[in-house]
């Protein structure tokens, strides 16, 4: 089995990035320049070097060159503590590390309601999901669904939208035929907030009910999967729209975001095959979104459906939607409140004249963005362990790497940009894939339909329990282990999932051991 599957996969992986990019140069999404970066164009010599260093070796019997340093020069030692994801990249200058520390302070800041004596920290809400970035991304790791009615550490909410009657003309430019443009819910906006300031009703209470089913694997192993049903209970502003679509979101880990942002768009687009022209059953497509900063369509990279093109826009959206903090990109002091929420719109803002009438200004937003961009990735562990090496071969043999692409070289960037020209191993193609009906939220977002999700990066996944104290995975935390996460794969991941279910138990154990080393 391994030879039959691995040979064509390796043949595909060793195509030089330049050649692959040339093959897709005529496709409609080309021309999505990385305008968010100050790029030094690659020379032909550099392209040849990149093609050589990113070509997958055919020898799976030993560790590969550089794979231990998953984030290149940004890699740090893997600490066996909950702070493992909270370290600055290893290649920051002294001045950049100071910016990282200040950004960390803003990331951890507990915002308060206005007016307050601490005018630099007021402006919370009136409706919100958390009082700080850190409250959702605890220790910069993964969030989790509620573990009981009194669980106060939840970092999860429901996105909401309705079919658009009159889509934004700019947004329409990013859609493709067959994808439904959406609009905010007229009452509840774009996400449901479960907290509010005194005098304001919270929007809802998240209720999750699970139905468990048993799955039998080879060797007689039984795994129990839990299928969630979500309900917005105790609605504070009346019923939801008749066509409201809800989608659960658990806060993802934060590491390596600046490196993902610096991967050349052409290298990501080189793997796109939306019509499955090669017939391999994998039809990843790029998310294309409208950038409010650059006023143009851009490749989406961040968010569970790749709904944001840059870390800056992802950060600004979280400040507005999650905490209710106005900023240069989302200027409303009432955050995600709608016109139907009259008291929310009329509430006092924390606007500060010294911050341009905003609750966080461009300087503060840039500092939090830089912090998010430069959180280091811990080094791989046990890369030469025989069980890990066996699991790596199983990973490729099974077809996991068809979507979880192993490595890239980032753009060469001007100045002291710490993301410049790094060989990285994030194990993602950052494309959208149909994950089947089991994982469907049935809510489109941009070019993603209701069954499609962005391939999640796998670096750091083996340290989830160390950092976050749990092993909940997928967009809504339904999977309680890495094996459960694999078994939820459907659609384009169905064939790989079935191979995992049918393989000898020893191979399955080795696969999990490899993932735990990432």
C-alpha positions, 0 to 999 in steps of 0.5 A: 500500500505504501509504495502504491500511494507514496510514489505518485505523491512524492512525484507531485511534491517534487515539482519545483514551485516555479514550474507549478506556479507557471502552470496556474498563471492563466487561472482567474485568481492569479494577480493576487499580489502580496501587497501587504509585504515589502518584497525583494523579488526572488532571483532565478538562483533563489528559485532553484535553491527553493525548489531543491530545499522544498522537494520531498526526499524519497528516503523516509528512514531518517530525519530530513534536513532542517525539519526540526526547526519548523519555523526556520530562524523563528523556532524556539526550544520546546518548553514543557510548560504552558508558556510554550506558545508565548515566546518571541521568535528567536530572530527578533532584534532588541527593538523588535523584542521590546515591541513584542513585549508591549504588544503582549501587554496590549494582548493581555489587557483587560478592557473596561467600560467607559467612562473610566479613569484608565482612558487607555483601557476603556471602551469595552462592549457594550456587547462582547465575547471576552474582555481581552485577546488573552481570554480567548487565546489563553496562553496563545493556544487553542480554545475549547467548547464548554465542559459544563454549565459553569465553565468560565474558561470557554473561548467559543462563539457562534458566527451568524449571517443571512443570505444577502439580498443586495450584496456589497459590490466590492464583495461580489468581486471575490465570489464565484458562481454557486457561492451564496453572498451573505450579509450580517443578521439585521438584529445580531450582526456577524457574531453572537456575544454572550456577555454585556455591560450592566444595563444591556442584555447579552445576545444569547447563551450557547447551548450544545447537545452531543450525540455519540456514535461508536466507530469500529477500527481495524484490530477491534478498536472502538472510538466514540465520536460526539456530534454537536448540535448548537442552539442560541438560547436565551436570546436577548434581542428577539428571535433570529432571522428566519434564514439565519445561519450559525457557525461555531468557532473555537479560538485557534492557536496563535503561533507562526502567523507572521510566517504564514502571512509571508508565504508567497501567494503564488506558492499557495495558488500553485496547489489549487485545483478547484475542479480536480483536474488531476483526478486525485480527489483533492480539489483545494481552492483559494479563498479570496476576500476583499481587503479593507486596508488595501481596497482590493481582492486578496488571498485569504489566509487567516480564520477557520475559513480563511476569511482575512488576508492579513494578520492586521485585518484579522486582529482588527476584526477580533478587537471589534467583534470579540471585545467591542473595541473601535480601531482604524479598520472598524471604527464603530465604538459599539463594535458589532452592535446593529441599528436594531440594538438602539441602546447598544449604539447609544452607549458611551464609547471609550473614544480618546482624542489622543487616539484619533477618537478610537478606543485603540489607535493604529500604534496599538493595533500595529503592536498587537499585530506584531505580537501575533506575527512573531509568536515563535513555534516550538521546535519539533521533538523526537524527529529521529525516533523510529516510531515518529519516522514510521508515523511520518511515512504513514502520514504521506502514504495515507494521503494526509500531505495532499492537503497538509503540505509540509513546507515552504520558503517565505518571501525575501523581505526588506529591512529586518523583517523576521519572517524574511526568507525562512524555510518553514514546516507548517503542514498546510496548503491554506486552501479551502477543502470540502470536509464532508457533511459531518463537519459542515456548518452549512454557512458560506463565507466568501468563496467557501461553501457550507462544507469547506474549511481552510486546511489547519496548520499542524505545527505545534499540534502535539503541544496542545495539552501542554499549553491549553490543558486539553486535546480538543480539535477541529473548528468547534472542539468536538474532537477530543483526540487527534484520532477523533479529529482524523475520523471526522474527516469526510469529503476530500479527506474521506479516502485518507480517513478510511485508510487510517481506519483500516490500517494495522493498529501499529501504523495508526499508533505511529501516525498519532506519534508523528502528529504528537511530535509536530 
